[in-house]
């Protein structure tokens, strides 16, 4: 029963962050944003457009009460596929919206308080990650730590290497959201 409650809490936290992003973007002049609903393999969490400036954002939003957020690579790829569909927009950006809540989870329903952190990272380097990787490695996910540092994890399935993951630092630019301008 506790795992059901925990999963519902996590889902609700993500839903609330997505709704918050939509509300904040939609309050900006010229911007419209939509939460795309239930989890889907083909849609970003949030899309936002500014038609007069020909800007489209595909946003993958994550929120946590821990010190790390993991974003599976396929969730970023779905944002990129969505953006490719709307080539009429001159400026199309895939954004990772990451929120570290002010309550840090310690153990079953106990928290300690800390500073809230939000990061908005521009995903513009899909082709650059793993460029030096062997053919036996694959990118699994992107990891963001509470301090904003970013990594990608690479899984090696080679028999001559120890099967496991490596975390490699990743430099992503901060993205100025419309509500931060």
C-alpha positions in Angstrom: 0.0 0.0 0.0 2.9 2.4 0.8 4.4 2.0 -2.7 1.0 3.0 -4.2 0.9 6.1 -2.0 4.5 6.9 -2.9 3.9 6.5 -6.6 0.7 8.7 -6.4 2.7 11.4 -4.6 5.4 11.4 -7.2 2.9 11.6 -10.0 1.0 14.4 -8.3 4.3 16.3 -7.8 5.1 16.0 -11.5 1.6 17.0 -12.5 1.6 20.1 -10.3 5.0 21.2 -11.7 3.7 20.8 -15.2 0.6 22.8 -14.4 2.8 25.5 -12.7 4.9 25.8 -15.8 1.9 26.2 -18.1 0.4 28.8 -15.8 3.6 30.8 -15.6 4.3 30.7 -19.4 0.7 31.5 -20.3 0.8 34.6 -18.1 3.5 36.1 -20.4 2.6 38.4 -23.3 2.3 36.5 -26.6 2.8 33.0 -25.1 0.4 30.1 -24.9 1.2 26.8 -23.2 -0.5 23.4 -22.9 0.1 20.4 -20.7 -0.3 17.5 -23.0 -2.1 15.2 -20.5 -1.4 11.7 -19.5 2.0 10.0 -19.9 2.7 9.1 -23.5 5.6 7.8 -25.5 5.2 10.4 -28.2 4.4 13.7 -26.5 6.4 16.2 -24.4 5.0 17.1 -21.0 4.3 20.7 -22.0 4.4 22.6 -25.2 4.6 26.4 -25.4 4.4 28.7 -28.4 4.9 32.4 -29.2 3.4 32.7 -32.6 4.4 36.4 -33.2 8.1 35.5 -32.5 7.9 32.0 -34.2 9.1 30.2 -31.0 8.1 26.7 -29.9 9.2 25.0 -26.7 8.9 21.3 -26.0 9.4 20.8 -22.3 10.2 17.7 -20.3 9.4 18.5 -16.7 10.7 16.7 -13.6 10.3 17.4 -10.0 11.8 15.7 -6.9 12.3 15.8 -3.2 15.6 13.9 -3.5 19.0 15.2 -4.6 18.9 13.7 -8.2 16.6 13.8 -11.2 17.0 11.2 -13.9 15.5 11.8 -17.3 15.4 8.8 -19.6 16.9 9.7 -23.0 13.7 8.5 -24.9 11.7 11.3 -23.1 14.1 13.9 -24.5 14.0 12.3 -27.9 10.2 12.6 -28.0 10.6 16.4 -27.4 12.9 16.5 -30.4 10.6 14.5 -32.6 7.7 16.8 -31.7 9.8 19.9 -32.6 10.8 18.4 -35.9 7.1 18.0 -36.7 6.6 21.8 -36.5 9.2 23.1 -38.9 7.2 26.3 -39.5 8.5 27.7 -36.2 11.9 29.4 -36.8 13.0 28.9 -33.2 12.4 25.4 -31.7 13.9 24.4 -28.3 13.8 21.2 -26.2 13.9 22.3 -22.6 14.5 20.2 -19.5 12.6 21.8 -16.6 14.0 20.5 -13.3 12.6 21.3 -9.9 14.2 20.3 -6.6 11.6 20.9 -3.9 12.3 22.7 -0.7 11.5 19.5 1.3 14.1 16.8 0.9 13.0 13.3 1.4 14.9 11.5 4.2 12.9 8.3 4.8 9.3 7.2 4.7 7.3 10.5 4.8 9.9 12.4 6.7 11.6 15.5 5.2 14.2 18.1 6.0 13.9 21.6 4.6 16.3 23.1 2.1 16.4 25.8 -0.6 14.1 25.2 -3.6 16.0 25.0 -6.9 14.7 25.2 -10.4 16.8 24.7 -13.5 15.8 25.2 -17.1 18.3 23.5 -19.4 18.5 23.8 -23.2 18.9 20.4 -24.9 21.0 21.2 -27.9 23.7 18.5 -27.9 22.1 15.1 -28.6 24.5 14.4 -31.4 27.5 15.3 -29.2 27.0 13.0 -26.3 28.7 9.7 -26.4 30.7 10.7 -29.5 33.7 8.9 -28.2 31.7 5.9 -27.0 32.3 2.4 -28.2 29.7 0.7 -30.2 29.0 -1.5 -27.1 27.8 1.4 -25.1 24.5 3.2 -25.1 23.2 6.4 -23.5 20.6 5.5 -20.9 19.6 8.7 -19.3 20.5 12.3 -18.2 21.1 13.0 -14.6 20.8 16.4 -12.8 22.0 16.9 -9.3 20.6 19.3 -6.7 23.5 21.8 -7.5 22.5 21.9 -11.2 25.4 19.8 -12.5 24.4 17.5 -15.4 25.6 14.1 -16.4 24.7 11.4 -18.9 24.9 7.8 -18.0 26.3 5.3 -20.4 25.6 1.6 -20.1 28.3 -0.7 -21.3 27.3 -4.2 -22.3 30.7 -5.2 -23.5 32.0 -8.5 -22.1 35.6 -7.2 -21.7 34.3 -4.3 -19.6 32.6 -4.5 -16.2 28.9 -4.4 -17.0 27.7 -1.2 -15.5 27.1 2.5 -15.9 29.5 5.5 -16.2 28.4 9.0 -15.4 30.0 11.6 -17.8 29.7 15.3 -17.1 27.5 17.2 -19.5 27.4 20.9 -20.1 23.9 22.2 -20.9 23.1 25.9 -21.3 20.7 27.6 -19.0 17.5 28.6 -20.9 15.7 31.8 -20.0 12.1 31.0 -19.7 9.5 33.6 -20.9 8.5 34.2 -17.2 12.2 35.0 -16.4 12.7 37.7 -19.0 
